[in-house]
Amino acid sequence: MYRLDTYYDGNLELSMKYSDPLQAFSDYLIKCIDVGFAKELATYNLSLPTGKMYTKNFNRAGFIGGK
């Protein structure tokens, strides 16, 4: 099971579960592109069944980070 979590300013706002890896990666790459409705920081985590996690961080000031 793949899971995409959306955090705004440190609070979990949305958690989506996927059985299709293509849909999970598509949503992560296409929908997680900016700070969204966060006041300062948006964090997007894509968790894989293997335990690996991909993360994107967006800051209102324009700083972007990811692993």
CHARMM-style PDB file with segment names, atoms N, HN, CA, C and O in Angstrom:
ATOM      1  N   MET     1       0.844  -1.175   0.000  1.00  0.00      PROA
ATOM      2  CA  MET     1       0.000   0.000   0.000  1.00  0.00      PROA
ATOM      3  C   MET     1       0.893   1.244   0.000  1.00  0.00      PROA
ATOM      4  O   MET     1       1.836   1.336   0.786  1.00  0.00      PROA
ATOM      5  N   TYR     2       0.602   2.167  -0.856  1.00  0.00      PROA
ATOM      6  HN  TYR     2      -0.163   2.093  -1.495  1.00  0.00      PROA
ATOM      7  CA  TYR     2       1.322   3.442  -0.957  1.00  0.00      PROA
ATOM      8  C   TYR     2       0.508   4.496  -0.225  1.00  0.00      PROA
ATOM      9  O   TYR     2      -0.722   4.455  -0.246  1.00  0.00      PROA
ATOM     10  N   ARG     3       1.184   5.441   0.425  1.00  0.00      PROA
ATOM     11  HN  ARG     3       2.183   5.474   0.442  1.00  0.00      PROA
ATOM     12  CA  ARG     3       0.468   6.477   1.164  1.00  0.00      PROA
ATOM     13  C   ARG     3       1.094   7.842   0.898  1.00  0.00      PROA
ATOM     14  O   ARG     3       2.314   8.000   0.940  1.00  0.00      PROA
ATOM     15  N   LEU     4       0.253   8.808   0.627  1.00  0.00      PROA
ATOM     16  HN  LEU     4      -0.738   8.679   0.593  1.00  0.00      PROA
ATOM     17  CA  LEU     4       0.683  10.189   0.411  1.00  0.00      PROA
ATOM     18  C   LEU     4       0.088  11.050   1.515  1.00  0.00      PROA
ATOM     19  O   LEU     4      -1.130  11.199   1.612  1.00  0.00      PROA
ATOM     20  N   ASP     5       0.967  11.620   2.355  1.00  0.00      PROA
ATOM     21  HN  ASP     5       1.957  11.498   2.277  1.00  0.00      PROA
ATOM     22  CA  ASP     5       0.539  12.476   3.467  1.00  0.00      PROA
ATOM     23  C   ASP     5       0.873  13.922   3.160  1.00  0.00      PROA
ATOM     24  O   ASP     5       1.951  14.229   2.653  1.00  0.00      PROA
ATOM     25  N   THR     6      -0.063  14.809   3.473  1.00  0.00      PROA
ATOM     26  HN  THR     6      -0.939  14.559   3.886  1.00  0.00      PROA
ATOM     27  CA  THR     6       0.118  16.243   3.276  1.00  0.00      PROA
ATOM     28  C   THR     6       0.062  16.931   4.632  1.00  0.00      PROA
ATOM     29  O   THR     6      -0.916  16.802   5.369  1.00  0.00      PROA
ATOM     30  N   TYR     7       1.132  17.667   4.952  1.00  0.00      PROA
ATOM     31  HN  TYR     7       1.926  17.772   4.354  1.00  0.00      PROA
ATOM     32  CA  TYR     7       1.205  18.420   6.201  1.00  0.00      PROA
ATOM     33  C   TYR     7       1.305  19.901   5.872  1.00  0.00      PROA
ATOM     34  O   TYR     7       2.114  20.307   5.038  1.00  0.00      PROA
ATOM     35  N   TYR     8       0.474  20.708   6.534  1.00  0.00      PROA
ATOM     36  HN  TYR     8      -0.184  20.379   7.211  1.00  0.00      PROA
ATOM     37  CA  TYR     8       0.568  22.163   6.438  1.00  0.00      PROA
ATOM     38  C   TYR     8       0.947  22.691   7.810  1.00  0.00      PROA
ATOM     39  O   TYR     8       0.224  22.486   8.785  1.00  0.00      PROA
ATOM     40  N   ASP     9       2.068  23.362   7.882  1.00  0.00      PROA
ATOM     41  HN  ASP     9       2.656  23.529   7.090  1.00  0.00      PROA
ATOM     42  CA  ASP     9       2.569  23.951   9.123  1.00  0.00      PROA
ATOM     43  C   ASP     9       2.663  22.919  10.243  1.00  0.00      PROA
ATOM     44  O   ASP     9       2.382  23.224  11.402  1.00  0.00      PROA
ATOM     45  N   GLY    10       3.062  21.686   9.888  1.00  0.00      PROA
ATOM     46  HN  GLY    10       3.290  21.438   8.946  1.00  0.00      PROA
ATOM     47  CA  GLY    10       3.268  20.639  10.871  1.00  0.00      PROA
ATOM     48  C   GLY    10       2.037  19.826  11.231  1.00  0.00      PROA
ATOM     49  O   GLY    10       2.139  18.875  12.005  1.00  0.00      PROA
ATOM     50  N   ASN    11       0.885  20.172  10.693  1.00  0.00      PROA
ATOM     51  HN  ASN    11       0.802  20.945  10.063  1.00  0.00      PROA
ATOM     52  CA  ASN    11      -0.355  19.457  10.988  1.00  0.00      PROA
ATOM     53  C   ASN    11      -0.770  18.597   9.793  1.00  0.00      PROA
ATOM     54  O   ASN    11      -0.778  19.064   8.655  1.00  0.00      PROA
ATOM     55  N   LEU    12      -1.111  17.343  10.065  1.00  0.00      PROA
ATOM     56  HN  LEU    12      -1.104  16.964  10.990  1.00  0.00      PROA
ATOM     57  CA  LEU    12      -1.566  16.453   9.002  1.00  0.00      PROA
ATOM     58  C   LEU    12      -2.909  16.936   8.471  1.00  0.00      PROA
ATOM     59  O   LEU    12      -3.884  17.015   9.217  1.00  0.00      PROA
ATOM     60  N   GLU    13      -2.958  17.258   7.184  1.00  0.00      PROA
ATOM     61  HN  GLU    13      -2.165  17.194   6.578  1.00  0.00      PROA
ATOM     62  CA  GLU    13      -4.190  17.752   6.563  1.00  0.00      PROA
ATOM     63  C   GLU    13      -4.890  16.687   5.740  1.00  0.00      PROA
ATOM     64  O   GLU    13      -6.119  16.654   5.680  1.00  0.00      PROA
ATOM     65  N   LEU    14      -4.109  15.808   5.100  1.00  0.00      PROA
ATOM     66  HN  LEU    14      -3.111  15.834   5.149  1.00  0.00      PROA
ATOM     67  CA  LEU    14      -4.692  14.829   4.197  1.00  0.00      PROA
ATOM     68  C   LEU    14      -3.791  13.612   4.113  1.00  0.00      PROA
ATOM     69  O   LEU    14      -2.568  13.739   4.051  1.00  0.00      PROA
ATOM     70  N   SER    15      -4.396  12.435   4.113  1.00  0.00      PROA
ATOM     71  HN  SER    15      -5.389  12.333   4.164  1.00  0.00      PROA
ATOM     72  CA  SER    15      -3.656  11.194   3.946  1.00  0.00      PROA
ATOM     73  C   SER    15      -4.413  10.343   2.926  1.00  0.00      PROA
ATOM     74  O   SER    15      -5.566   9.970   3.141  1.00  0.00      PROA
ATOM     75  N   MET    16      -3.740  10.045   1.814  1.00  0.00      PROA
ATOM     76  HN  MET    16      -2.803  10.349   1.639  1.00  0.00      PROA
ATOM     77  CA  MET    16      -4.357   9.257   0.742  1.00  0.00      PROA
ATOM     78  C   MET    16      -3.632   7.916   0.643  1.00  0.00      PROA
ATOM     79  O   MET    16      -2.404   7.861   0.714  1.00  0.00      PROA
ATOM     80  N   LYS    17      -4.402   6.831   0.479  1.00  0.00      PROA
ATOM     81  HN  LYS    17      -5.399   6.875   0.422  1.00  0.00      PROA
ATOM     82  CA  LYS    17      -3.829   5.500   0.305  1.00  0.00      PROA
ATOM     83  C   LYS    17      -4.083   5.029  -1.117  1.00  0.00      PROA
ATOM     84  O   LYS    17      -5.160   5.238  -1.675  1.00  0.00      PROA
ATOM     85  N   TYR    18      -3.062   4.383  -1.697  1.00  0.00      PROA
ATOM     86  HN  TYR    18      -2.187   4.213  -1.243  1.00  0.00      PROA
ATOM     87  CA  TYR    18      -3.122   3.917  -3.083  1.00  0.00      PROA
ATOM     88  C   TYR    18      -2.692   2.458  -3.164  1.00  0.00      PROA
ATOM     89  O   TYR    18      -1.779   2.036  -2.455  1.00  0.00      PROA
ATOM     90  N   SER    19      -3.340   1.702  -4.013  1.00  0.00      PROA
ATOM     91  HN  SER    19      -4.082   2.046  -4.588  1.00  0.00      PROA
ATOM     92  CA  SER    19      -2.865   0.355  -4.313  1.00  0.00      PROA
ATOM     93  C   SER    19      -2.082   0.365  -5.630  1.00  0.00      PROA
ATOM     94  O   SER    19      -1.294  -0.542  -5.899  1.00  0.00      PROA
ATOM     95  N   ASP    20      -2.304   1.389  -6.436  1.00  0.00      PROA
ATOM     96  HN  ASP    20      -2.945   2.126  -6.218  1.00  0.00      PROA
ATOM     97  CA  ASP    20      -1.644   1.531  -7.734  1.00  0.00      PROA
ATOM     98  C   ASP    20      -0.421   2.448  -7.596  1.00  0.00      PROA
ATOM     99  O   ASP    20      -0.579   3.641  -7.336  1.00  0.00      PROA
ATOM    100  N   PRO    21       0.790   1.911  -7.767  1.00  0.00      PROA
ATOM    101  CA  PRO    21       1.985   2.743  -7.609  1.00  0.00      PROA
ATOM    102  C   PRO    21       2.074   3.879  -8.626  1.00  0.00      PROA
ATOM    103  O   PRO    21       2.585   4.952  -8.305  1.00  0.00      PROA
ATOM    104  N   LEU    22       1.594   3.663  -9.824  1.00  0.00      PROA
ATOM    105  HN  LEU    22       1.179   2.791 -10.085  1.00  0.00      PROA
ATOM    106  CA  LEU    22       1.637   4.704 -10.851  1.00  0.00      PROA
ATOM    107  C   LEU    22       0.790   5.906 -10.448  1.00  0.00      PROA
ATOM    108  O   LEU    22       1.201   7.050 -10.645  1.00  0.00      PROA
ATOM    109  N   GLN    23      -0.383   5.656  -9.889  1.00  0.00      PROA
ATOM    110  HN  GLN    23      -0.717   4.728  -9.729  1.00  0.00      PROA
ATOM    111  CA  GLN    23      -1.254   6.752  -9.439  1.00  0.00      PROA
ATOM    112  C   GLN    23      -0.631   7.487  -8.258  1.00  0.00      PROA
ATOM    113  O   GLN    23      -0.717   8.712  -8.173  1.00  0.00      PROA
ATOM    114  N   ALA    24      -0.007   6.748  -7.351  1.00  0.00      PROA
ATOM    115  HN  ALA    24       0.063   5.753  -7.421  1.00  0.00      PROA
ATOM    116  CA  ALA    24       0.629   7.366  -6.182  1.00  0.00      PROA
ATOM    117  C   ALA    24       1.761   8.305  -6.605  1.00  0.00      PROA
ATOM    118  O   ALA    24       1.834   9.444  -6.146  1.00  0.00      PROA
ATOM    119  N   PHE    25       2.646   7.818  -7.487  1.00  0.00      PROA
ATOM    120  HN  PHE    25       2.587   6.892  -7.860  1.00  0.00      PROA
ATOM    121  CA  PHE    25       3.753   8.656  -7.948  1.00  0.00      PROA
ATOM    122  C   PHE    25       3.264   9.814  -8.808  1.00  0.00      PROA
ATOM    123  O   PHE    25       3.832  10.905  -8.755  1.00  0.00      PROA
ATOM    124  N   SER    26       2.235   9.595  -9.585  1.00  0.00      PROA
ATOM    125  HN  SER    26       1.774   8.708  -9.628  1.00  0.00      PROA
ATOM    126  CA  SER    26       1.669  10.653 -10.418  1.00  0.00      PROA
ATOM    127  C   SER    26       1.138  11.788  -9.546  1.00  0.00      PROA
ATOM    128  O   SER    26       1.424  12.956  -9.807  1.00  0.00      PROA
ATOM    129  N   ASP    27       0.370  11.452  -8.518  1.00  0.00      PROA
ATOM    130  HN  ASP    27       0.137  10.503  -8.306  1.00  0.00      PROA
ATOM    131  CA  ASP    27      -0.155  12.482  -7.615  1.00  0.00      PROA
ATOM    132  C   ASP    27       0.976  13.202  -6.892  1.00  0.00      PROA
ATOM    133  O   ASP    27       0.921  14.419  -6.717  1.00  0.00      PROA
ATOM    134  N   TYR    28       1.991  12.469  -6.474  1.00  0.00      PROA
ATOM    135  HN  TYR    28       2.036  11.481  -6.617  1.00  0.00      PROA
ATOM    136  CA  TYR    28       3.124  13.076  -5.769  1.00  0.00      PROA
ATOM    137  C   TYR    28       3.868  14.067  -6.664  1.00  0.00      PROA
ATOM    138  O   TYR    28       4.231  15.157  -6.221  1.00  0.00      PROA
ATOM    139  N   LEU    29       4.093  13.690  -7.910  1.00  0.00      PROA
ATOM    140  HN  LEU    29       3.799  12.804  -8.270  1.00  0.00      PROA
ATOM    141  CA  LEU    29       4.857  14.539  -8.824  1.00  0.00      PROA
ATOM    142  C   LEU    29       4.041  15.711  -9.373  1.00  0.00      PROA
ATOM    143  O   LEU    29       4.581  16.801  -9.566  1.00  0.00      PROA
ATOM    144  N   ILE    30       2.769  15.503  -9.622  1.00  0.00      PROA
ATOM    145  HN  ILE    30       2.330  14.618  -9.466  1.00  0.00      PROA
ATOM    146  CA  ILE    30       1.953  16.525 -10.286  1.00  0.00      PROA
ATOM    147  C   ILE    30       1.226  17.446  -9.308  1.00  0.00      PROA
ATOM    148  O   ILE    30       1.140  18.651  -9.546  1.00  0.00      PROA
ATOM    149  N   LYS    31       0.702  16.896  -8.213  1.00  0.00      PROA
ATOM    150  HN  LYS    31       0.772  15.917  -8.020  1.00  0.00      PROA
ATOM    151  CA  LYS    31      -0.120  17.695  -7.303  1.00  0.00      PROA
ATOM    152  C   LYS    31       0.660  18.365  -6.181  1.00  0.00      PROA
ATOM    153  O   LYS    31       0.206  19.363  -5.622  1.00  0.00      PROA
ATOM    154  N   CYS    32       1.814  17.834  -5.850  1.00  0.00      PROA
ATOM    155  HN  CYS    32       2.183  17.023  -6.304  1.00  0.00      PROA
ATOM    156  CA  CYS    32       2.599  18.368  -4.729  1.00  0.00      PROA
ATOM    157  C   CYS    32       3.675  19.306  -5.266  1.00  0.00      PROA
ATOM    158  O   CYS    32       4.852  18.950  -5.313  1.00  0.00      PROA
ATOM    159  N   ILE    33       3.265  20.500  -5.667  1.00  0.00      PROA
ATOM    160  HN  ILE    33       2.308  20.790  -5.629  1.00  0.00      PROA
ATOM    161  CA  ILE    33       4.194  21.397  -6.353  1.00  0.00      PROA
ATOM    162  C   ILE    33       4.368  22.763  -5.697  1.00  0.00      PROA
ATOM    163  O   ILE    33       5.187  23.560  -6.154  1.00  0.00      PROA
ATOM    164  N   ASP    34       3.618  23.052  -4.641  1.00  0.00      PROA
ATOM    165  HN  ASP    34       2.953  22.405  -4.269  1.00  0.00      PROA
ATOM    166  CA  ASP    34       3.771  24.363  -4.012  1.00  0.00      PROA
ATOM    167  C   ASP    34       3.350  24.310  -2.550  1.00  0.00      PROA
ATOM    168  O   ASP    34       3.053  23.240  -2.019  1.00  0.00      PROA
ATOM    169  N   VAL    35       3.328  25.473  -1.905  1.00  0.00      PROA
ATOM    170  HN  VAL    35       3.569  26.342  -2.337  1.00  0.00      PROA
ATOM    171  CA  VAL    35       3.042  25.562  -0.475  1.00  0.00      PROA
ATOM    172  C   VAL    35       1.555  25.342  -0.179  1.00  0.00      PROA
ATOM    173  O   VAL    35       1.194  25.129   0.978  1.00  0.00      PROA
ATOM    174  N   GLY    36       0.701  25.388  -1.177  1.00  0.00      PROA
ATOM    175  HN  GLY    36       0.995  25.562  -2.117  1.00  0.00      PROA
ATOM    176  CA  GLY    36      -0.723  25.105  -0.980  1.00  0.00      PROA
ATOM    177  C   GLY    36      -1.392  26.082  -0.028  1.00  0.00      PROA
ATOM    178  O   GLY    36      -1.215  27.294  -0.150  1.00  0.00      PROA
ATOM    179  N   PHE    37      -2.158  25.557   0.916  1.00  0.00      PROA
ATOM    180  HN  PHE    37      -2.302  24.572   1.015  1.00  0.00      PROA
ATOM    181  CA  PHE    37      -2.901  26.400   1.861  1.00  0.00      PROA
ATOM    182  C   PHE    37      -2.157  26.631   3.165  1.00  0.00      PROA
ATOM    183  O   PHE    37      -2.727  27.169   4.114  1.00  0.00      PROA
ATOM    184  N   ALA    38      -0.894  26.232   3.228  1.00  0.00      PROA
ATOM    185  HN  ALA    38      -0.431  25.794   2.457  1.00  0.00      PROA
ATOM    186  CA  ALA    38      -0.103  26.413   4.447  1.00  0.00      PROA
ATOM    187  C   ALA    38       0.254  27.881   4.641  1.00  0.00      PROA
ATOM    188  O   ALA    38       0.406  28.633   3.679  1.00  0.00      PROA
ATOM    189  N   LYS    39       0.385  28.273   5.909  1.00  0.00      PROA
ATOM    190  HN  LYS    39       0.262  27.662   6.691  1.00  0.00      PROA
ATOM    191  CA  LYS    39       0.808  29.639   6.209  1.00  0.00      PROA
ATOM    192  C   LYS    39       2.296  29.812   5.985  1.00  0.00      PROA
ATOM    193  O   LYS    39       2.734  30.851   5.492  1.00  0.00      PROA
ATOM    194  N   GLU    40       3.088  28.790   6.347  1.00  0.00      PROA
ATOM    195  HN  GLU    40       2.732  27.946   6.747  1.00  0.00      PROA
ATOM    196  CA  GLU    40       4.542  28.876   6.226  1.00  0.00      PROA
ATOM    197  C   GLU    40       5.181  27.686   5.515  1.00  0.00      PROA
ATOM    198  O   GLU    40       6.010  27.878   4.625  1.00  0.00      PROA
ATOM    199  N   LEU    41       4.810  26.462   5.890  1.00  0.00      PROA
ATOM    200  HN  LEU    41       4.137  26.307   6.613  1.00  0.00      PROA
ATOM    201  CA  LEU    41       5.512  25.277   5.420  1.00  0.00      PROA
ATOM    202  C   LEU    41       4.548  24.176   5.003  1.00  0.00      PROA
ATOM    203  O   LEU    41       3.599  23.864   5.724  1.00  0.00      PROA
ATOM    204  N   ALA    42       4.793  23.596   3.849  1.00  0.00      PROA
ATOM    205  HN  ALA    42       5.563  23.850   3.264  1.00  0.00      PROA
ATOM    206  CA  ALA    42       4.038  22.432   3.382  1.00  0.00      PROA
ATOM    207  C   ALA    42       5.008  21.267   3.195  1.00  0.00      PROA
ATOM    208  O   ALA    42       6.072  21.423   2.597  1.00  0.00      PROA
ATOM    209  N   THR    43       4.633  20.113   3.708  1.00  0.00      PROA
ATOM    210  HN  THR    43       3.768  19.986   4.194  1.00  0.00      PROA
ATOM    211  CA  THR    43       5.446  18.904   3.578  1.00  0.00      PROA
ATOM    212  C   THR    43       4.590  17.801   2.981  1.00  0.00      PROA
ATOM    213  O   THR    43       3.470  17.551   3.425  1.00  0.00      PROA
ATOM    214  N   TYR    44       5.143  17.145   1.961  1.00  0.00      PROA
ATOM    215  HN  TYR    44       6.054  17.348   1.601  1.00  0.00      PROA
ATOM    216  CA  TYR    44       4.458  16.032   1.302  1.00  0.00      PROA
ATOM    217  C   TYR    44       5.332  14.799   1.435  1.00  0.00      PROA
ATOM    218  O   TYR    44       6.504  14.826   1.059  1.00  0.00      PROA
ATOM    219  N   ASN    45       4.774  13.711   1.969  1.00  0.00      PROA
ATOM    220  HN  ASN    45       3.822  13.689   2.275  1.00  0.00      PROA
ATOM    221  CA  ASN    45       5.506  12.458   2.150  1.00  0.00      PROA
ATOM    222  C   ASN    45       4.830  11.350   1.356  1.00  0.00      PROA
ATOM    223  O   ASN    45       3.636  11.102   1.520  1.00  0.00      PROA
ATOM    224  N   LEU    46       5.580  10.696   0.513  1.00  0.00      PROA
ATOM    225  HN  LEU    46       6.550  10.898   0.380  1.00  0.00      PROA
ATOM    226  CA  LEU    46       5.099   9.522  -0.207  1.00  0.00      PROA
ATOM    227  C   LEU    46       5.801   8.302   0.382  1.00  0.00      PROA
ATOM    228  O   LEU    46       7.016   8.156   0.245  1.00  0.00      PROA
ATOM    229  N   SER    47       5.039   7.427   1.038  1.00  0.00      PROA
ATOM    230  HN  SER    47       4.052   7.545   1.149  1.00  0.00      PROA
ATOM    231  CA  SER    47       5.581   6.224   1.667  1.00  0.00      PROA
ATOM    232  C   SER    47       5.320   5.019   0.782  1.00  0.00      PROA
ATOM    233  O   SER    47       4.212   4.818   0.285  1.00  0.00      PROA
ATOM    234  N   LEU    48       6.366   4.217   0.594  1.00  0.00      PROA
ATOM    235  HN  LEU    48       7.267   4.380   0.998  1.00  0.00      PROA
ATOM    236  CA  LEU    48       6.272   3.005  -0.216  1.00  0.00      PROA
ATOM    237  C   LEU    48       6.106   1.787   0.679  1.00  0.00      PROA
ATOM    238  O   LEU    48       6.436   1.847   1.863  1.00  0.00      PROA
ATOM    239  N   PRO    49       5.599   0.678   0.135  1.00  0.00      PROA
ATOM    240  CA  PRO    49       5.449  -0.548   0.932  1.00  0.00      PROA
ATOM    241  C   PRO    49       6.779  -1.093   1.464  1.00  0.00      PROA
ATOM    242  O   PRO    49       6.800  -1.821   2.456  1.00  0.00      PROA
ATOM    243  N   THR    50       7.872  -0.745   0.813  1.00  0.00      PROA
ATOM    244  HN  THR    50       7.855  -0.153   0.007  1.00  0.00      PROA
ATOM    245  CA  THR    50       9.198  -1.216   1.242  1.00  0.00      PROA
ATOM    246  C   THR    50       9.723  -0.459   2.463  1.00  0.00      PROA
ATOM    247  O   THR    50      10.722  -0.861   3.060  1.00  0.00      PROA
ATOM    248  N   GLY    51       9.051   0.637   2.836  1.00  0.00      PROA
ATOM    249  HN  GLY    51       8.239   0.963   2.352  1.00  0.00      PROA
ATOM    250  CA  GLY    51       9.496   1.461   3.956  1.00  0.00      PROA
ATOM    251  C   GLY    51      10.212   2.720   3.517  1.00  0.00      PROA
ATOM    252  O   GLY    51      10.474   3.596   4.341  1.00  0.00      PROA
ATOM    253  N   LYS    52      10.536   2.833   2.242  1.00  0.00      PROA
ATOM    254  HN  LYS    52      10.323   2.121   1.572  1.00  0.00      PROA
ATOM    255  CA  LYS    52      11.196   4.032   1.716  1.00  0.00      PROA
ATOM    256  C   LYS    52      10.188   5.175   1.666  1.00  0.00      PROA
ATOM    257  O   LYS    52       9.002   4.967   1.408  1.00  0.00      PROA
ATOM    258  N   MET    53      10.686   6.392   1.919  1.00  0.00      PROA
ATOM    259  HN  MET    53      11.649   6.561   2.129  1.00  0.00      PROA
ATOM    260  CA  MET    53       9.816   7.567   1.898  1.00  0.00      PROA
ATOM    261  C   MET    53      10.460   8.673   1.068  1.00  0.00      PROA
ATOM    262  O   MET    53      11.652   8.954   1.194  1.00  0.00      PROA
ATOM    263  N   TYR    54       9.649   9.290   0.220  1.00  0.00      PROA
ATOM    264  HN  TYR    54       8.681   9.062   0.117  1.00  0.00      PROA
ATOM    265  CA  TYR    54      10.057  10.470  -0.542  1.00  0.00      PROA
ATOM    266  C   TYR    54       9.383  11.680   0.090  1.00  0.00      PROA
ATOM    267  O   TYR    54       8.206  11.625   0.446  1.00  0.00      PROA
ATOM    268  N   THR    55      10.130  12.775   0.228  1.00  0.00      PROA
ATOM    269  HN  THR    55      11.086  12.820  -0.061  1.00  0.00      PROA
ATOM    270  CA  THR    55       9.615  13.970   0.892  1.00  0.00      PROA
ATOM    271  C   THR    55       9.878  15.211   0.056  1.00  0.00      PROA
ATOM    272  O   THR    55      10.945  15.367  -0.538  1.00  0.00      PROA
ATOM    273  N   LYS    56       8.878  16.096   0.021  1.00  0.00      PROA
ATOM    274  HN  LYS    56       8.011  15.970   0.504  1.00  0.00      PROA
ATOM    275  CA  LYS    56       9.031  17.431  -0.573  1.00  0.00      PROA
ATOM    276  C   LYS    56       8.636  18.446   0.484  1.00  0.00      PROA
ATOM    277  O   LYS    56       7.617  18.287   1.157  1.00  0.00      PROA
ATOM    278  N   ASN    57       9.447  19.493   0.631  1.00  0.00      PROA
ATOM    279  HN  ASN    57      10.274  19.622   0.085  1.00  0.00      PROA
ATOM    280  CA  ASN    57       9.159  20.590   1.559  1.00  0.00      PROA
ATOM    281  C   ASN    57       9.089  21.894   0.778  1.00  0.00      PROA
ATOM    282  O   ASN    57       9.961  22.183  -0.041  1.00  0.00      PROA
ATOM    283  N   PHE    58       8.058  22.669   1.032  1.00  0.00      PROA
ATOM    284  HN  PHE    58       7.350  22.434   1.697  1.00  0.00      PROA
ATOM    285  CA  PHE    58       7.913  23.983   0.409  1.00  0.00      PROA
ATOM    286  C   PHE    58       7.693  25.012   1.501  1.00  0.00      PROA
ATOM    287  O   PHE    58       6.869  24.822   2.395  1.00  0.00      PROA
ATOM    288  N   ASN    59       8.448  26.116   1.417  1.00  0.00      PROA
ATOM    289  HN  ASN    59       9.117  26.270   0.690  1.00  0.00      PROA
ATOM    290  CA  ASN    59       8.365  27.195   2.375  1.00  0.00      PROA
ATOM    291  C   ASN    59       7.754  28.403   1.687  1.00  0.00      PROA
ATOM    292  O   ASN    59       8.032  28.649   0.513  1.00  0.00      PROA
ATOM    293  N   ARG    60       6.934  29.155   2.389  1.00  0.00      PROA
ATOM    294  HN  ARG    60       6.708  28.955   3.343  1.00  0.00      PROA
ATOM    295  CA  ARG    60       6.284  30.348   1.820  1.00  0.00      PROA
ATOM    296  C   ARG    60       7.320  31.332   1.297  1.00  0.00      PROA
ATOM    297  O   ARG    60       7.036  32.074   0.357  1.00  0.00      PROA
ATOM    298  N   ALA    61       8.522  31.356   1.884  1.00  0.00      PROA
ATOM    299  HN  ALA    61       8.753  30.753   2.647  1.00  0.00      PROA
ATOM    300  CA  ALA    61       9.581  32.272   1.461  1.00  0.00      PROA
ATOM    301  C   ALA    61      10.237  31.825   0.148  1.00  0.00      PROA
ATOM    302  O   ALA    61      11.050  32.554  -0.420  1.00  0.00      PROA
ATOM    303  N   GLY    62       9.887  30.639  -0.325  1.00  0.00      PROA
ATOM    304  HN  GLY    62       9.226  30.047   0.137  1.00  0.00      PROA
ATOM    305  CA  GLY    62      10.421  30.180  -1.600  1.00  0.00      PROA
ATOM    306  C   GLY    62      11.467  29.091  -1.515  1.00  0.00      PROA
ATOM    307  O   GLY    62      11.953  28.616  -2.541  1.00  0.00      PROA
ATOM    308  N   PHE    63      11.823  28.688  -0.300  1.00  0.00      PROA
ATOM    309  HN  PHE    63      11.429  29.075   0.533  1.00  0.00      PROA
ATOM    310  CA  PHE    63      12.815  27.621  -0.146  1.00  0.00      PROA
ATOM    311  C   PHE    63      12.152  26.272  -0.396  1.00  0.00      PROA
ATOM    312  O   PHE    63      11.067  25.997   0.117  1.00  0.00      PROA
ATOM    313  N   ILE    64      12.816  25.435  -1.190  1.00  0.00      PROA
ATOM    314  HN  ILE    64      13.697  25.658  -1.606  1.00  0.00      PROA
ATOM    315  CA  ILE    64      12.281  24.124  -1.531  1.00  0.00      PROA
ATOM    316  C   ILE    64      13.318  23.081  -1.193  1.00  0.00      PROA
ATOM    317  O   ILE    64      14.500  23.251  -1.495  1.00  0.00      PROA
ATOM    318  N   GLY    65      12.881  21.997  -0.565  1.00  0.00      PROA
ATOM    319  HN  GLY    65      11.922  21.860  -0.319  1.00  0.00      PROA
ATOM    320  CA  GLY    65      13.786  20.911  -0.239  1.00  0.00      PROA
ATOM    321  C   GLY    65      13.108  19.585  -0.487  1.00  0.00      PROA
ATOM    322  O   GLY    65      11.882  19.508  -0.559  1.00  0.00      PROA
ATOM    323  N   GLY    66      13.901  18.546  -0.616  1.00  0.00      PROA
ATOM    324  HN  GLY    66      14.897  18.609  -0.558  1.00  0.00      PROA
ATOM    325  CA  GLY    66      13.326  17.227  -0.813  1.00  0.00      PROA
ATOM    326  C   GLY    66      14.375  16.149  -0.722  1.00  0.00      PROA
ATOM    327  O   GLY    66      15.569  16.404  -0.876  1.00  0.00      PROA
ATOM    328  N   LYS    67      13.916  14.941  -0.470  1.00  0.00      PROA
ATOM    329  HN  LYS    67      12.946  14.733  -0.345  1.00  0.00      PROA
ATOM    330  CA  LYS    67      14.817  13.783  -0.392  1.00  0.00      PROA
ATOM    331  C   LYS    67      14.170  12.655  -1.146  1.00  0.00      PROA
ATOM    332  OT1 LYS    67      14.733  11.564  -1.228  1.00  0.00      PROA
TER     333      LYS     67
END
